[in-house]
Structure formats: C-alpha cells, structure tokens
Amino acid sequence: MTIKLVIGGYTFSVISAYAPQVGLDKEAKKLFYEDLDEVVRGILNTERLVIGEDFNGHIGATSSGFDDVHGGFGFGERNGGGTSLLDFAKAFELVIANSCFPKKENHMVTFRSSTAKTQIDYLLLRKGDRGLCKDCKVIPSENLTTQHKLLVMDLEIKKDRRKKIVFYRPRIKWGGLTTALSREMGEKLTGMGAWSGNGDADTMWNKAASCIREVASKVFGVSRGNFRGHKGDW
C-alpha cells in the first residue's frame, strides 16, 4: 500500500508492506520482493521514500557485509529473511533507520510474545535522506497488535526558503527639506506654472503634483530603489 504526502514542498511516498511469514515457501517470498521492487521502481528519484514493513526477518545486531545499509545497531542474529531485506535495501540505496541509533533492548524489539522477542519491523528511507531522520525507536508502551510494538521515526523537514528579491522604487529624499530649499522649490514651481492652469480640479492637481515631484527630485535628489530600509536616504 502506498500513499503520497506533500510536506514542506517535498513529495513523500510512504509504502506499507507485509512480508511472507517464515513458514511460507521461497516462491511466495520471491513474489513479494518482485512486487515490492516494481512499486519502488515506480517512484521518482525526486521524491522522498519511506518504507515501513513487517519483513519477518532478522537483520542481526551487527552490520557485517552491509555497512552501507545497516547502521550497526540491530538486535539478535541475522537470518535468511534479514539478508533478503539487506539485499533489497542495498539494491535501491536505502538505509534501515532503526539500525542507525543505539538503543536499549526495549526500544529495539518490535515483536514480543511469551516465548520470544525479536526485531522484525523496520523503517527504511533513501541514503540521501538519512540526514532527515533524527531518531527511530520502538515505543514499548504502545502496541499495534497484541504482540507488535509501535515503531516510530522522527523526520525533520525544513521548508525550502528561497530569498525573495524585493525591488523598491526610487524615492525622493524629502528628509533634506529645509527653509532655504523650501523657498527655492517655491520659486521653481511658480516659474513652472504649477499653481496656475485651466480645466477641472483633477487636471490642476495632477499638474501641480507632477511639477512638485520633478522639482523635488532635482533639489533633494533620489535614493536608489534597491535599498532595504531608509538608511537615512529619505
């Protein structure tokens, strides 16, 4: 079963699967991995991938031979089912998250009965996304079923924040207004005929405003448009 989630601008494909039990024949296990291979191959490399499964296999306490996919913190002895899982992870460049963090036994054991305690449930993600995983462990007090414990993984997903380039329009440096400059502006505006004109109020207002902006730009100067904040310019 696969579900796609969009989080923080990234697409996550989350796969949930259930591998054949130990007692079933090799053909059933082969078909399972063939189906799983097909599902994983159908996921784009640009997508984040998370696989959570009951693999019914033991990867063992050590990473011997699989250092690139086994983090070195497992439980128990490796068996055939665990080797199949490690081979699968290696083929798709995945890492087993709950083997990457040193934990106490009760935070590693995912299946516990009156006669056995094992690690058969695993969470996998791409090697390139290993840095997103901050922790992975079993919650001993929480049960998925009577015998399976809840396995959780903490992912830190940072939203891609791209700097926005903000352009500011040039502004007149009105801060330089003094009595002398005010008198100078008044003379220039009178000479331009800013206060006289014909037509309706809007026409006269637009003419006056245009003259004021033109004269003020020459008298006070104009700040550069790409400055953030005032920085004393206006």
N, C-alpha and C positions, 0 to 999 in steps of 0.2 A: 504494500500500500504506500502511495507517495502523495505528499501534499507540498504545494509551493507556497512560500510565505515571502512577502516583500517587507523588509525591515531596514530602516535607515538608508534606503536607496539601493539595497542589495537584495537579490533574489536567493532564497534558501530553498533547496529541495530536500525534504525530510522523508526518509524511507523507513518504514517499519516492516520487519520481516520475522519469520519464524522458521528456523531451520529444522529439517527432519530429526527425529529423535535417534538416539544412539542405536536402538534395536532395529531400525529400518535398514533395508539393503542399500548397497552402493549406488544402484541406479536411481533411487529416489533422491539421494544426496547430490548426485551428478546433475539431475534435472533442476534441483533447487538452485545450484550455483549457475547453471546456464541461464535460468530465468532472471536471477539477480544481476548477472553480467549484462544482460540485454537492457534491463532497467537503468543501470548505472551508465552504460554507453549512450543512452538516450538523453542524458543530462548535459547541458552545455558546460564547457570548461569555465565560462564566465560566472556560473552560478556557484554559490556555496553549497556544499553537500554534507548532510548529516545522516548517518545510518544508525538506527537503533534496533538491535536484534537479540533474540534468544537464539544463539548459534549452536547451543547444545554441544559445545566443545570447550576444552581447557587449553588456554594458551601457555599456561605454566608461569612459574614465578620469575623466570629469567628470560632474557631476550635472545639467547644464543642462536645465531644464524639469522635473526630477524631484527637487528638493531635499528633499522630504518623505520620499522612499523610498530615494534614493541618497545614501550618506554622503559622497560626494565623493572616494573613494579606490578607483578601479577600474583597469582595465587595457585598453589597446588602444582601438579605435574602435567606437562603437556601431553595431549593425546591426538589421535588422528583428526578429530573434528577441529581441534585447536590449530593444527598445522594447516588444514584446509582454509581456515579463516585467515591465518597469517599469509598464506599464498595469495589469497584473494586481495587482501589489503596491499600487498606488495605490487600486484599486477596493476592496481588502479591508483597507486601512490597515495594510499590512505594511512592514517595513523590511528591506533586504538587508544582513545582518550583515557579510559580508565586504567591504562597501564603506565600512564605518564606521571602519576602523582603518588608519592609514598604515603600509604595509609595504614591504619590499624586494620586488623583482620575483619572486624565487623563492618568496616567501610569498604571492604573489597568483595566479600562473599555476597553473591546475588541470589543464591538458591540455598535454602536451609530446610532440612527435614529432621525427623527424629534420628535418622541413621546417617545422614551425610550433610556436608556443607561444601559448596563448590562455587566457582565463578564461571557462569555460562552466558551471562547477558553482557553485551558490550555496546559501546557508543563509538562510532568512527567518524572521522572527518578528513578532509584533504590535508596533506602535509603543509601546503601553502597557507592554510587557515589555522595551523597549530597555535599561532600567537593569539587567536581569538579566545581560545579555551583557557580560562583562569582556574578552573577546578573541575574535578569529576569524581564522584564518590557515591557510595550506597548510603541511603538513609535507613538505618537499622529499624527505626520505629515505624516505618511506613511499609505496608505490604501492597503489592499489585494483586497478588492472589495469596492463597494460604501460605505458599512456600517461597514465592518470588519476592524479593525486596526491591524497593524503588531505587533505580539508578538515575542520577541527575548529573547534568553538565552545565556549568556556568560559562556563557559566552559573553564577551564584551564587544558590543557592536557600536562602533563610532560612526556617526553620520558624517558623510563626506562634505566638509565645509569648504567651499571654494570662495576665495576672496572676491568680493564684488568691486569692480572698478566704478567708482562714482565720479562723474564729471560735474563740476559746479560751473555755472555760467559766470562770466566776469562780472564784478560788482564795482560800482563807483565807490571811491574812498571818502565817504561822507564824514568820516572821523576827522578829516583835515579842515573842516569848516571853521573859519574864524571871522571876526567882524570885517577885517580888511578884504578877505576873499569874498565874503558875502556882498560887500559893496561892489567888488569887481564883477561878480556874477550878475548883479542887478543892472550894471551899466551895459554888459554884453547882451543881456536878454532884452533890454529896452531897444538896443541898436538892431536886434534881430526882429523886432516887432512881435515879441512873444505875447504881449498883453493886448495887442490890437488885432482885429480880424473881423471878418464877416461870416455869417452863417449861424447855425444853431449852437446850442451850448456844448454839445459833444464835439463838434468840429473845432470850436475855440479851445476847449480843454485839451484835446489831442495835440493841437498845435503848440500850446504852452508847455505841455509835458515833454514833447519831443525837443523843444528848444532847451528846456531845463536839463534834460539828460545829456544833450550834446555839449552844452557849455560846462556842466559839472564834470564831464569826462575829461575835458581839456584842462580845467582848472585844478581838480583834485587828483586826477589820474584814476586808473582802473586796476583792481587787483587781478592776479592770474586766476583763471577759472578752475584749476585743478587742485587748489589748496583745500585741505581739510581744516575746518575751524576758521576763526577770524585771523589769528596770528597778527593782530594789530593792523590789518590792512584796511578794514572798514568798520 
